[in-house]
Amino acid sequence: MEFDKSQLVGKSGFERMMLETFEDHESKKHAVQAFIINALIIISIGAIIYESYIEDKIETTQALAEQAYRQIEREHPEINDAIEKVPYDEEKYVRLFDELFELRLTSRPDYLLDNPAYLDIYEATANAEAPSLTRIEPKLVHKRFIQAITYFEREEEKFASNESYVTFRNAFKEWGQTIDQQHYIKYQILAVVDLIALFFFILEYAAQCYLGRSKITGFVFSANGIIDAMAILPSLIEPLVKIIAGSAGGLGGLQIVKTLRLLRLMRLLRMLKLAAAVVSGDGSEKTPEERKNDAIKMNLVIALMGLGMCVVMFSALIVFCERGAQPDAFPHIPAAMWWGIVTLTTVGYGDVSPITPAGQIIAGVAGLMSVVIFALMLGAIGGVVDEFMSDGSEDEVGNVGAIASPSEQIATLAGLLEAGHISQEEFDDKKANLLDQI
């Protein structure tokens, strides 16, 4: 929609800056603001996807380390005694421990039966409300893990010739480096990216509310207002729910936390606004042909962005539903995106497929959505092909009298002559006929 410049009359300072930044599409301030927001949409979604990969890598690595430590306990008591004497740094990876506690507590138990390490941890956490069923303490597992990582950082002379010790040391050094690296990426880089994106999303939402304060309910309950709010609320509510769930210690609360984390992907809906921004502009001075081209471009952009949105969203949902039942097939969002692409493009190789009822429902909805997306895409591509396949000159010449005055038709004919679509003789004949009509 074209911005009414008269709104700037008599405005100065903060009010003028807000209008120029968030309403005037021809303003440089608006261009910078739009670029920052749109870039943050893409970056924040990428960060959420990559975070899923990191969480799986951390969980798998720590579980392998814990499983190796139990082997040390059983088969190498002298090494175990040395590990237990290492000072325990309670603050090291403390946030990681909380995250893993949530991940394991909200996992399904059926897939854990093949992995004693995972099963012990699950039983120690999932049965927190029934202490009689608890076999190990989660904090003790974490303590032994930290002690083992610390112990194997240096070489113990008396075990230097022990092949098992060398094997364990090399493995624990590798696991320690992996977790340290992923811990830094997750809690330093990705956390900062998420906070920056959240800050700018809140700032934009507040600005829109301020500019529309006379009819604030109209914006809040509009499509754009709801999309903007859904990009913000999960990140704001999640810390509160974690505090409540942590104090309650229940499984239900942590399931809510896990769901809220998934809902951060609602930021994908903001890509619809990004699609509109790609083809936005003042259409008042555009010709019918330009408007037609804009419509084709808009359909193509929406179809492509819709396809990307659906791949990410359905991949995240399938991981949410299937990761417990099939940890190897759906370990994280990037891995599940192969399934998402195959499903949404209706290829259906069948190499991975959901087995839980919830996962099968998600797959069914994904299949139906692919029909809608490709209907949009085929319409857009068909328009592009039609433009390339047709010459266009005859239609322009033949239809020019139906849509323009004689003087406008002569100007159009002059353009066709200059472009080489018609000859000088054709131009003179048509011009003479048009002049007779005046």
C-alpha positions in Angstrom: 0.0 0.0 0.0 1.3 3.5 -0.9 2.3 5.6 2.1 0.5 8.9 2.3 3.3 11.5 2.6 0.8 14.0 4.2 1.1 12.0 7.4 4.6 13.4 7.8 3.4 17.0 7.7 3.8 18.6 11.1 5.6 15.6 12.5 9.1 15.8 13.9 11.5 13.9 16.1 10.4 10.4 17.3 7.1 10.3 15.6 8.5 11.2 12.2 11.4 8.7 12.6 8.9 5.9 13.4 6.7 6.7 10.4 9.7 6.8 8.0 11.2 3.6 9.4 8.1 1.4 9.6 5.6 2.9 7.2 7.3 4.9 4.4 8.4 2.2 1.9 10.4 4.7 -0.1 12.5 5.8 2.9 16.1 4.6 3.3 15.3 4.0 7.0 12.5 1.6 6.1 14.8 -0.2 3.6 17.4 -0.8 6.3 14.8 -1.9 8.8 13.3 -4.3 6.4 16.6 -5.7 5.4 17.6 -6.3 9.1 14.3 -8.0 10.0 14.2 -10.2 6.9 17.8 -11.2 7.4 17.1 -12.1 11.0 14.1 -14.2 10.0 16.3 -16.4 7.9 19.2 -16.4 10.3 17.1 -17.3 13.3 15.4 -20.1 11.5 18.8 -21.5 10.5 19.9 -21.2 14.1 16.9 -23.2 15.3 17.6 -25.9 12.7 21.3 -26.1 13.6 20.5 -26.2 17.3 18.5 -29.4 16.7 21.6 -30.9 15.2 23.9 -29.8 18.1 21.5 -31.1 20.7 21.5 -34.5 19.1 25.3 -34.5 18.8 25.8 -33.5 22.4 23.3 -36.0 23.7 24.8 -38.8 21.6 28.4 -37.9 22.6 27.7 -37.7 26.3 25.7 -40.9 26.2 28.7 -42.7 24.6 31.0 -41.2 27.2 28.7 -42.3 30.0 28.5 -45.8 28.6 32.3 -46.0 28.4 32.5 -44.9 32.0 30.2 -47.7 33.1 32.5 -50.1 31.3 35.4 -48.6 33.3 33.5 -49.1 36.5 32.9 -52.8 35.7 36.2 -53.8 34.1 38.8 -51.3 35.3 38.4 -50.5 39.0 41.9 -49.0 39.3 41.1 -46.4 36.6 37.7 -45.8 38.1 39.3 -45.1 41.5 41.6 -42.6 39.9 38.7 -40.9 38.2 36.7 -40.6 41.4 39.6 -38.7 43.1 39.5 -35.9 40.5 37.9 -32.7 41.8 34.3 -32.2 40.5 33.6 -28.8 38.8 29.9 -28.4 39.5 29.5 -25.4 37.3 31.0 -27.0 34.2 28.4 -27.7 31.6 25.6 -27.1 34.2 23.3 -25.7 31.6 24.0 -28.6 29.3 23.0 -31.0 32.1 19.7 -29.3 32.4 19.1 -29.4 28.7 19.9 -33.1 28.5 17.7 -33.9 31.5 14.8 -32.4 29.5 15.7 -34.2 26.3 15.9 -37.6 28.0 12.9 -37.1 30.2 10.7 -36.3 27.2 12.0 -39.2 25.1 10.0 -42.3 24.4 11.3 -45.4 26.3 10.8 -48.0 23.5 13.9 -47.2 21.5 16.1 -47.1 24.6 15.9 -50.8 25.2 18.8 -51.5 22.8 21.1 -49.0 24.5 21.9 -49.7 28.2 23.4 -46.2 28.6 20.3 -44.5 27.4 18.0 -46.8 29.3 19.7 -46.2 32.6 19.6 -42.5 32.2 15.9 -42.6 31.1 14.9 -44.7 34.1 16.8 -42.4 36.4 15.0 -39.4 35.1 11.6 -40.5 33.8 10.8 -42.2 37.1 11.7 -39.2 39.2 8.2 -39.2 40.6 8.6 -42.8 41.7 11.9 -43.0 43.6 11.6 -46.8 44.2 12.1 -47.3 40.4 15.2 -45.1 40.2 18.4 -47.0 39.7 20.9 -44.1 39.3 21.0 -40.4 40.1 21.2 -38.1 37.1 23.5 -35.7 39.0 25.8 -38.6 39.8 26.0 -39.6 36.2 26.9 -36.0 35.2 29.5 -35.8 38.0 31.2 -39.0 36.8 31.1 -37.7 33.3 32.8 -34.4 34.2 35.4 -36.2 36.4 36.2 -38.6 33.5 36.5 -35.8 31.0 38.8 -33.9 33.4 40.9 -37.0 34.3 41.6 -38.0 30.7 42.8 -34.5 29.8 46.2 -35.4 31.2 48.2 -38.6 30.8 48.6 -40.9 33.8 52.1 -42.4 33.8 51.2 -45.6 35.7 48.6 -46.5 33.0 50.6 -45.4 30.0 51.3 -49.0 28.9 47.7 -50.1 29.4 46.0 -50.4 26.0 42.5 -50.0 27.5 43.6 -46.8 29.3 45.0 -45.4 26.0 41.8 -46.2 24.2 39.6 -44.6 26.8 41.8 -41.6 27.0 41.7 -41.0 23.3 38.0 -41.5 23.2 37.3 -39.2 26.2 39.6 -36.5 24.8 37.6 -36.5 21.5 34.3 -36.5 23.3 35.4 -33.7 25.6 36.5 -31.6 22.7 33.2 -32.3 20.8 31.0 -31.3 23.7 33.1 -28.3 24.6 32.9 -27.0 21.0 29.1 -27.7 20.6 28.5 -26.3 24.1 30.1 -23.0 23.0 28.2 -22.9 19.8 24.9 -23.6 21.5 25.1 -21.3 24.5 27.3 -18.6 23.1 26.8 -18.2 19.4 23.2 -19.5 18.8 21.9 -18.1 22.1 23.2 -14.6 21.1 21.7 -14.9 17.6 18.3 -15.9 19.2 18.4 -13.0 21.6 19.3 -10.5 18.9 16.5 -11.7 16.6 14.0 -11.7 19.5 15.0 -8.1 20.4 14.4 -6.8 16.9 11.2 -8.7 16.5 9.9 -7.2 19.8 11.1 -3.8 18.7 9.3 -4.1 15.4 6.1 -5.4 17.0 6.1 -2.6 19.6 6.7 0.0 16.9 3.7 -1.3 14.9 1.5 -1.2 18.0 2.7 2.4 18.7 1.9 3.6 15.1 -1.5 1.9 15.1 -2.3 2.8 18.7 -5.5 4.5 17.7 -6.8 1.2 16.4 -4.4 -1.2 18.2 -6.8 -4.1 18.3 -7.1 -4.0 14.6 -3.3 -4.6 14.2 -3.0 -7.1 17.1 -5.7 -9.4 15.7 -4.8 -8.9 12.1 -2.9 -11.6 10.2 0.4 -9.7 10.4 -0.1 -8.9 14.1 -0.7 -12.6 14.9 2.3 -13.7 12.8 4.5 -11.2 14.6 3.2 -12.2 18.0 3.7 -15.9 17.3 7.4 -15.2 16.4 7.9 -13.7 19.8 5.7 -15.4 22.4 7.2 -18.9 22.6 10.7 -17.5 23.4 9.2 -15.3 26.1 7.0 -17.9 27.7 9.6 -20.8 27.6 11.8 -19.5 30.5 8.7 -19.0 32.7 7.4 -22.5 31.9 10.9 -24.0 32.6 10.9 -22.3 36.0 7.5 -23.7 36.9 8.2 -27.1 35.4 11.5 -27.2 37.2 9.9 -26.4 40.5 7.1 -28.9 39.9 9.5 -31.6 38.6 6.9 -33.1 36.5 7.1 -34.7 33.0 4.1 -32.7 31.7 5.7 -29.4 32.3 8.8 -30.4 30.4 6.7 -31.6 27.5 5.2 -28.1 27.4 8.8 -26.7 27.3 9.7 -29.0 24.4 6.6 -28.0 22.5 7.2 -24.3 23.1 10.8 -24.8 21.7 9.2 -26.2 18.6 6.8 -23.3 18.3 9.8 -21.0 17.8 9.5 -22.2 14.2 6.4 -20.1 13.9 8.9 -17.5 12.8 8.7 -19.3 9.5 5.3 -17.6 9.0 7.1 -14.3 8.8 8.5 -15.5 5.5 5.1 -14.8 4.1 5.7 -11.1 4.9 9.1 -11.4 3.4 7.5 -12.8 0.2 5.3 -9.7 0.1 8.2 -7.4 0.6 10.1 -9.0 -2.4 7.4 -7.8 -4.8 6.1 -4.8 -2.8 6.1 -1.4 -4.3 3.8 1.3 -5.7 1.6 -0.2 -8.4 -0.3 3.0 -9.3 2.0 3.8 -12.2 2.4 0.3 -13.5 1.0 -0.9 -16.8 -1.3 -3.9 -16.9 1.6 -6.0 -18.3 3.8 -5.0 -15.3 1.1 -5.9 -12.9 0.7 -9.3 -14.6 4.4 -9.9 -14.3 4.3 -8.9 -10.6 1.5 -11.3 -10.0 3.5 -14.1 -11.6 6.6 -13.2 -9.6 4.5 -13.0 -6.4 3.0 -16.5 -7.0 6.4 -18.0 -7.7 8.0 -16.4 -4.6 5.1 -17.5 -2.4 5.3 -21.1 -3.8 9.0 -21.4 -3.3 8.9 -19.9 0.2 5.9 -22.0 1.0 7.9 -25.1 -0.1 10.8 -24.1 2.1 8.6 -23.4 5.1 6.8 -26.7 4.8 10.1 -28.6 4.5 11.4 -27.1 7.7 8.1 -27.2 9.6 7.2 -30.8 8.7 10.8 -31.9 9.3 10.7 -30.4 12.8 7.3 -31.9 13.5 8.4 -35.4 12.4 11.5 -35.2 14.6 9.3 -34.1 17.5 7.0 -37.2 16.9 9.5 -39.8 15.7 12.8 -39.2 17.3 12.0 -41.4 20.3 10.8 -44.3 18.1 13.4 -43.9 15.4 16.5 -42.1 16.7 18.7 -43.2 13.7 16.1 -42.2 11.1 15.1 -38.9 12.6 17.9 -37.7 14.9 17.5 -34.0 14.2 15.9 -31.5 11.8 18.6 -31.4 9.2 18.5 -35.2 8.8 14.7 -35.2 8.7 14.7 -32.6 5.9 15.6 -35.3 3.5 12.4 -37.0 4.4 10.6 -33.7 4.2 11.9 -32.9 0.7 11.1 -36.5 -0.6 7.6 -36.3 0.9 6.7 -32.8 -0.3 8.0 -33.4 -3.8 5.8 -36.6 -3.9 8.9 -38.7 -4.7 8.4 -41.0 -1.7 11.5 -43.2 -1.8 10.4 -45.0 1.3 13.9 -45.3 2.8 12.6 -43.5 6.0 9.0 -43.3 7.0 7.1 -42.6 10.2 5.9 -45.5 12.3 4.1 -43.7 15.2 0.4 -42.6 14.7 1.3 -38.9 15.3 4.2 -39.1 12.7 1.9 -40.8 10.2 -0.7 -38.0 10.6 2.1 -35.4 10.1 3.2 -37.3 6.9 -0.4 -37.3 5.6 -0.8 -33.6 6.1 2.6 -33.0 4.4 1.4 -35.0 1.4 -1.7 -32.9 1.1 0.2 -29.6 1.5 2.5 -30.6 -1.4 -0.5 -30.6 -3.7 -1.4 -27.0 -2.7 2.2 -25.8 -3.1 2.8 -27.4 -6.5 -0.5 -26.0 -7.7 0.7 -22.5 -6.9 4.1 -23.3 -8.4 2.7 -24.7 -11.6 0.5 -21.7 -12.1 3.4 -19.3 -11.6 5.8 -21.4 -13.9 3.0 -21.7 -16.5 2.7 -17.9 -16.6 6.5 -17.5 -17.0 6.5 -20.1 -19.8 3.6 -18.4 -21.5 5.4 -15.1 -21.5 8.5 -16.7 -23.1 6.6 -18.8 -25.6 4.5 -15.9 -27.0 5.9 -13.1 -29.1 3.6 -10.6 -27.6 3.9 -8.0 -30.4 0.8 -9.1 -32.4 -1.3 -9.1 -29.3 -0.1 -5.6 -28.4 -0.8 -4.3 -31.8 -4.1 -6.0 -32.1 -5.4 -5.1 -28.7 -3.9 -1.6 -28.4 -7.1 0.0 -29.7 -9.2 -1.7 -27.1 -7.3 -0.3 -24.1 -5.8 3.1 -25.2 -6.7 6.4 -27.0 -5.4 7.0 -30.6 -2.5 9.2 -29.3 -1.5 6.5 -26.8 -1.7 3.9 -29.5 0.6 5.9 -31.8 3.1 6.1 -28.9 2.9 2.4 -28.4 3.4 1.8 -32.1 6.4 4.0 -32.1 7.9 1.9 -29.3 7.2 -1.3 -31.3 8.8 0.3 -34.4 11.9 1.2 -32.4 12.1 -2.3 -31.0 11.9 -3.8 -34.5 8.6 -5.6 -33.9 6.9 -3.9 -36.9 8.2 -2.3 -40.1 8.2 1.3 -41.0 5.4 0.7 -43.6 3.2 -1.0 -41.0 3.8 1.9 -38.6 2.8 4.5 -41.3 -0.4 2.6 -42.2 -1.6 2.2 -38.7 -0.6 5.7 -37.8 -2.6 7.1 -40.7 -5.6 5.0 -39.7 -5.4 6.3 -36.1 -5.0 9.9 -37.2 -8.2 9.5 -39.2 -10.0 8.5 -36.0 -9.1 11.7 -34.2 
